[in-house]
Amino acid sequence: MVEAYLNQIATAVPDYDVHSKFVAGAPSLLSEERNRALFKRMALKAQIEHRYSFLNPHPNATGIDTVDDFYRRGAFPDTETRMRFYERYAFTLAKRALDQLNFAAQEDITHLILTTCTGFYAPGIDLQVVEHYGLDPSVERTVVGFMGCYAAINALKLARHIVRSEPSSKVAILNLELCTIHLQETDDLEQVLSFLIFADGCSASLVSREPVGIELQSFTSTILPNSADQITWHIGGRGFDMVLMGRVPSTICQGLPSLLDRILGGQRPEDIGHWAIHPGGRTILDAVQKGLGLPDDTLRPSRDVLRRFGNMSSATVMFVLKEMLQPGTVAGRGCAMAFGPGLTTESMLFQTARN
């Protein structure tokens, strides 16, 4: 049977680092002093230093106002305005990642997979990629929409199926999210805390039968019971409404041990040399580490991505996997894992080569 390999990964983020400005200004959304103080304490514990956006924070504002008035107290944008912003900037970010793969020279691309949950328009990014880079119009395009943070693993799964069934295939994957355009003007502390972690980012990658990079070995999808309400994502009149409940980490921590044998295919955690866990937040990583009984340094790549970029939804786990393609990586078995609505756990076993 032909095997599939993740050959290359490129990543990109927008220009504006918004994290420190948001931490300083977001308490202005909260009416109660107790909640403002709690937000500040949680921000210090978030282990995030940078998050990037196409929205430029206003340098003189004490709140969360932006230079172009996209966010202005009492006049937050409606969904149509947010989608127009997404359409204006999404392909700009896609090009930043694709150009690093020298995509204009990739004449043998047969399939293009796009994952996104933060914006939609048609004709969409997939067609823009085909036209801008002069790809064959017969390229098979698939859009994986609204699956949230675990969509990248579904894209890799689909790419593996394609390569194994059509060995001459070369699959391009684009994971692109503009999460920061969905900030809501709310007095709800839990919601404001959820905005503390999200950022914009994009990854572009290539999957083929060429035995270079990371071998994609197997995939597992599981749903943690009685947890469907803990992560939700709905389209509302004032943007996309995210619910990320505070009990998600405990649900993951308690649920993972019973799923471990299935996820690891009978292997033990100590048999896994590389862990690419989607950094959905510091508490998510802590929950995975505790639930699986992993040593402290095991999740260093995930924690480093969280610190430098925040949670970019579907693109984020690809930032972590990119670290495992860097020179000096030790060959070994690996496990990637991401969580999203359901509460769903998508996981992948892989093998790294010595780089």
C-alpha positions as CSV (number, residue, x, y, z in Angstrom):
1,M,0.0,0.0,0.0
2,V,1.3,3.5,-0.9
3,E,2.0,5.7,2.1
4,A,1.4,9.4,2.3
5,Y,3.8,12.0,3.6
6,L,3.5,15.6,4.8
7,N,6.4,17.0,2.8
8,Q,6.4,20.7,3.6
9,I,4.6,23.2,5.9
10,A,4.7,27.0,5.6
11,T,3.0,29.4,8.0
12,A,2.0,33.0,8.0
13,V,0.4,35.6,10.3
14,P,-0.9,39.2,9.7
15,D,1.2,42.3,10.6
16,Y,-0.3,43.6,13.8
17,D,0.5,42.1,17.2
18,V,-2.7,42.7,19.1
19,H,-2.3,40.7,22.3
20,S,-0.9,43.3,24.8
21,K,-3.3,45.9,23.6
22,F,-6.2,43.5,24.0
23,V,-5.1,42.5,27.5
24,A,-4.9,46.2,28.4
25,G,-8.2,47.2,26.8
26,A,-10.6,44.2,27.2
27,P,-11.4,44.9,30.8
28,S,-13.3,48.0,29.6
29,L,-15.9,45.6,28.2
30,L,-16.7,44.3,31.7
31,S,-18.9,46.3,34.0
32,E,-18.0,44.7,37.4
33,E,-14.6,45.4,39.0
34,R,-14.4,41.9,40.2
35,N,-14.6,40.5,36.7
36,R,-12.1,43.0,35.4
37,A,-9.6,41.9,38.1
38,L,-10.3,38.3,37.3
39,F,-9.7,38.9,33.6
40,K,-6.3,40.5,34.4
41,R,-5.3,37.5,36.6
42,M,-6.3,35.0,33.9
43,A,-4.5,37.0,31.2
44,L,-1.3,36.7,33.2
45,K,-1.7,32.9,33.4
46,A,-2.6,32.4,29.8
47,Q,1.1,32.0,28.7
48,I,0.4,34.0,25.5
49,E,2.8,36.8,24.5
50,H,1.8,37.5,20.9
51,R,-1.3,37.2,18.8
52,Y,-1.6,38.7,15.3
53,S,-4.5,40.3,13.4
54,F,-5.2,42.4,10.3
55,L,-7.0,44.7,12.7
56,N,-4.8,47.5,13.9
57,P,-5.4,48.5,17.5
58,H,-5.9,52.3,18.0
59,P,-2.7,53.6,19.6
60,N,-4.5,56.2,21.7
61,A,-7.5,54.1,22.8
62,T,-7.8,52.8,26.3
63,G,-10.3,50.1,25.2
64,I,-10.4,47.7,22.2
65,D,-11.0,50.3,19.5
66,T,-9.2,49.8,16.2
67,V,-7.7,52.4,13.8
68,D,-10.3,51.8,11.1
69,D,-13.2,51.8,13.6
70,F,-13.9,48.1,12.9
71,Y,-14.3,47.8,16.6
72,R,-15.7,50.8,18.4
73,R,-17.6,50.8,21.6
74,G,-21.3,50.8,21.0
75,A,-20.9,50.2,17.2
76,F,-19.4,46.7,16.7
77,P,-19.8,45.4,13.1
78,D,-22.6,43.2,11.9
79,T,-21.9,39.8,10.2
80,E,-22.0,41.3,6.7
81,T,-19.2,43.8,7.6
82,R,-17.1,41.0,9.2
83,M,-17.5,38.8,6.1
84,R,-16.4,41.6,3.8
85,F,-13.3,42.1,5.9
86,Y,-12.6,38.4,5.7
87,E,-13.0,38.5,1.9
88,R,-10.6,41.5,1.7
89,Y,-7.8,40.0,3.7
90,A,-8.1,36.1,3.6
91,F,-6.3,35.6,0.3
92,T,-3.6,38.1,1.2
93,L,-2.8,35.8,4.2
94,A,-3.1,32.7,2.0
95,K,-0.5,34.1,-0.4
96,R,2.0,34.8,2.4
97,A,2.0,31.1,3.3
98,L,1.8,29.6,-0.3
99,D,4.6,31.8,-1.6
100,Q,6.9,30.2,0.9
101,L,6.2,26.9,-0.7
102,N,7.2,28.4,-4.1
103,F,3.6,27.6,-5.1
104,A,3.8,29.2,-8.5
105,A,6.2,26.4,-9.5
106,Q,4.0,23.6,-8.2
107,E,2.6,22.5,-11.5
108,D,1.8,19.0,-10.4
109,I,-0.8,19.9,-7.8
110,T,-3.8,17.7,-8.3
111,H,-5.9,18.5,-5.2
112,L,-6.5,21.5,-3.1
113,I,-8.1,21.3,0.4
114,L,-9.1,24.5,2.3
115,T,-10.2,24.5,5.9
116,T,-11.7,27.6,7.5
117,C,-14.5,28.4,10.0
118,T,-14.1,32.1,10.3
119,G,-15.4,33.4,7.0
120,F,-17.1,32.4,3.7
121,Y,-17.6,33.8,0.3
122,A,-17.9,32.4,-3.2
123,P,-16.1,32.2,-5.6
124,G,-13.8,31.6,-2.7
125,I,-10.1,31.3,-1.7
126,D,-9.8,27.9,-3.4
127,L,-10.6,29.4,-6.8
128,Q,-8.4,32.4,-6.1
129,V,-5.5,30.1,-5.5
130,V,-6.1,28.2,-8.7
131,E,-6.3,31.4,-10.8
132,H,-3.5,33.4,-9.1
133,Y,-1.0,30.5,-9.3
134,G,-2.1,29.3,-12.7
135,L,-3.0,25.8,-11.5
136,D,-4.8,23.4,-13.9
137,P,-8.5,24.2,-13.8
138,S,-9.1,20.5,-13.3
139,V,-7.5,20.6,-9.8
140,E,-10.0,18.9,-7.4
141,R,-11.0,21.4,-4.7
142,T,-12.5,20.6,-1.3
143,V,-13.6,23.1,1.3
144,V,-13.8,21.8,4.9
145,G,-15.9,24.4,6.6
146,F,-17.0,25.2,10.2
147,M,-15.2,22.2,11.9
148,G,-13.2,24.5,14.1
149,C,-9.8,23.7,15.6
150,Y,-9.6,20.1,14.6
151,A,-10.2,20.7,10.8
152,A,-6.5,20.5,9.9
153,I,-6.3,16.9,11.0
154,N,-9.4,16.1,9.0
155,A,-7.7,17.8,6.0
156,L,-4.6,15.6,6.5
157,K,-6.8,12.6,6.8
158,L,-8.5,13.4,3.5
159,A,-5.1,14.1,1.8
160,R,-3.9,10.7,3.0
161,H,-7.0,8.9,1.6
162,I,-6.4,10.7,-1.7
163,V,-2.7,9.8,-2.0
164,R,-3.3,6.2,-1.0
165,S,-6.1,5.8,-3.6
166,E,-4.5,7.8,-6.3
167,P,-0.7,7.5,-5.8
168,S,0.3,10.1,-8.4
169,S,-1.6,12.8,-6.4
170,K,0.0,15.8,-4.9
171,V,-2.3,17.5,-2.4
172,A,-2.1,21.1,-1.3
173,I,-3.7,22.0,2.1
174,L,-4.5,25.5,3.2
175,N,-5.7,26.1,6.8
176,L,-6.7,29.8,7.1
177,E,-8.5,31.6,9.9
178,L,-9.2,35.2,10.8
179,C,-10.5,34.6,14.3
180,T,-10.0,38.2,15.6
181,I,-12.9,39.5,13.4
182,H,-15.4,37.8,15.7
183,L,-14.9,39.7,18.9
184,Q,-18.2,40.5,20.5
185,E,-19.1,43.5,22.7
186,T,-20.2,41.6,25.8
187,D,-20.2,41.9,29.5
188,D,-19.9,38.1,29.9
189,L,-16.5,37.3,31.5
190,E,-16.3,33.7,30.1
191,Q,-16.8,35.1,26.6
192,V,-14.2,37.8,27.0
193,L,-11.7,35.3,28.3
194,S,-12.3,33.1,25.2
195,F,-11.4,36.1,23.0
196,L,-8.1,36.3,25.0
197,I,-6.6,33.3,23.2
198,F,-7.8,33.6,19.6
199,A,-5.7,35.0,16.7
200,D,-5.3,35.0,12.9
201,G,-3.0,32.7,11.1
202,C,-2.5,30.4,8.0
203,S,-0.6,27.3,7.2
204,A,0.0,25.8,3.7
205,S,1.3,22.3,3.3
206,L,1.9,19.6,0.7
207,V,1.1,15.9,0.9
208,S,2.3,13.3,-1.5
209,R,3.7,9.8,-1.8
210,E,7.3,11.2,-1.8
211,P,8.9,9.7,1.3
212,V,10.1,13.1,2.7
213,G,8.9,14.7,5.9
214,I,6.3,13.2,8.2
215,E,4.6,9.9,7.4
216,L,0.9,10.1,8.0
217,Q,0.1,6.7,9.5
218,S,-3.4,6.5,11.0
219,F,-6.2,8.7,12.2
220,T,-8.9,8.4,15.0
221,S,-12.0,10.4,15.6
222,T,-13.8,10.2,18.9
223,I,-16.6,12.2,20.6
224,L,-16.5,12.8,24.4
225,P,-20.0,12.0,25.7
226,N,-22.3,14.6,27.2
227,S,-20.2,17.5,26.1
228,A,-21.9,18.9,22.9
229,D,-22.7,22.2,24.5
230,Q,-19.2,23.0,25.7
231,I,-17.8,24.2,22.4
232,T,-20.2,25.8,19.9
233,W,-20.0,28.1,17.0
234,H,-23.1,29.8,15.5
235,I,-23.6,32.5,12.9
236,G,-25.4,35.4,14.5
237,G,-26.4,38.9,13.3
238,R,-23.4,40.5,14.9
239,G,-20.8,38.0,13.8
240,F,-20.0,34.4,14.7
241,D,-20.9,33.5,18.3
242,M,-18.3,31.3,20.0
243,V,-19.0,29.5,23.2
244,L,-16.0,27.9,24.9
245,M,-17.1,26.8,28.3
246,G,-14.7,26.8,31.2
247,R,-15.2,23.1,31.9
248,V,-13.8,22.0,28.6
249,P,-10.3,21.3,30.1
250,S,-11.7,19.1,32.8
251,T,-13.9,17.2,30.3
252,I,-10.8,16.5,28.2
253,C,-8.7,15.5,31.2
254,Q,-11.3,13.1,32.4
255,G,-12.2,11.7,29.0
256,L,-8.8,11.1,27.4
257,P,-7.6,8.2,29.6
258,S,-10.4,5.9,28.4
259,L,-9.7,6.8,24.8
260,L,-6.0,6.4,25.0
261,D,-5.7,2.8,23.8
262,R,-7.8,3.6,20.7
263,I,-6.0,6.8,19.9
264,L,-2.5,5.3,20.3
265,G,-3.4,2.0,18.6
266,G,-2.3,0.0,21.7
267,Q,0.9,1.9,22.2
268,R,1.9,3.5,25.5
269,P,2.4,7.2,25.9
270,E,6.0,6.6,26.6
271,D,6.3,5.0,23.2
272,I,5.5,8.4,21.5
273,G,8.4,10.6,21.0
274,H,6.6,13.6,19.5
275,W,3.4,15.2,20.7
276,A,1.7,17.8,18.4
277,I,-1.3,18.9,20.6
278,H,-3.4,21.8,19.3
279,P,-2.7,24.6,21.8
280,G,-6.3,25.6,22.3
281,G,-5.2,27.4,25.5
282,R,-2.9,26.9,28.4
283,T,-5.5,25.0,30.4
284,I,-6.2,22.7,27.4
285,L,-2.5,21.7,27.2
286,D,-2.4,21.2,31.0
287,A,-5.5,19.0,30.7
288,V,-3.9,16.8,28.0
289,Q,-0.7,16.5,29.9
290,K,-2.4,15.5,33.1
291,G,-4.9,13.2,31.4
292,L,-2.2,11.3,29.5
293,G,0.4,11.5,32.3
294,L,3.0,13.1,30.2
295,P,6.3,14.6,31.4
296,D,6.6,18.4,31.7
297,D,8.7,19.0,28.6
298,T,6.6,16.8,26.3
299,L,4.3,19.6,25.1
300,R,7.0,22.2,24.6
301,P,6.4,22.7,20.9
302,S,2.6,23.2,21.5
303,R,3.3,25.6,24.4
304,D,5.8,27.5,22.3
305,V,3.3,28.0,19.5
306,L,0.7,29.2,22.0
307,R,3.1,31.7,23.5
308,R,4.2,33.1,20.1
309,F,0.9,33.0,18.2
310,G,-2.1,32.1,20.4
311,N,-4.9,29.9,19.1
312,M,-5.4,30.3,15.3
313,S,-8.1,27.6,15.2
314,S,-7.5,25.1,12.3
315,A,-4.1,26.5,11.4
316,T,-2.6,26.1,14.9
317,V,-1.7,22.4,15.0
318,M,0.1,22.8,11.7
319,F,2.4,25.4,13.3
320,V,3.2,22.7,15.9
321,L,3.9,20.1,13.2
322,K,6.1,22.5,11.4
323,E,8.4,22.4,14.4
324,M,8.8,18.7,13.8
325,L,10.0,19.2,10.3
326,Q,12.9,21.4,11.4
327,P,16.6,20.4,11.1
328,G,17.7,18.4,14.2
329,T,14.4,16.7,14.8
330,V,14.9,13.1,16.1
331,A,13.2,10.4,14.2
332,G,10.3,8.8,16.1
333,R,6.6,8.1,16.5
334,G,4.3,11.0,17.0
335,C,0.7,11.8,17.9
336,A,-1.1,14.9,16.9
337,M,-4.4,15.8,18.5
338,A,-7.0,18.6,18.3
339,F,-10.4,19.4,19.9
340,G,-13.5,21.1,18.7
341,P,-17.3,21.1,18.6
342,G,-18.8,17.8,19.6
343,L,-16.8,17.7,21.9
344,T,-14.7,16.0,19.3
345,T,-11.1,14.7,19.5
346,E,-9.3,14.2,16.2
347,S,-6.0,12.5,16.4
348,M,-3.2,11.3,14.1
349,L,-0.3,8.9,14.5
350,F,2.7,9.8,12.5
351,Q,6.4,9.0,12.0
352,T,9.1,11.7,11.8
353,A,12.3,11.2,9.8
354,R,15.6,12.5,11.1
355,N,15.9,16.0,9.7
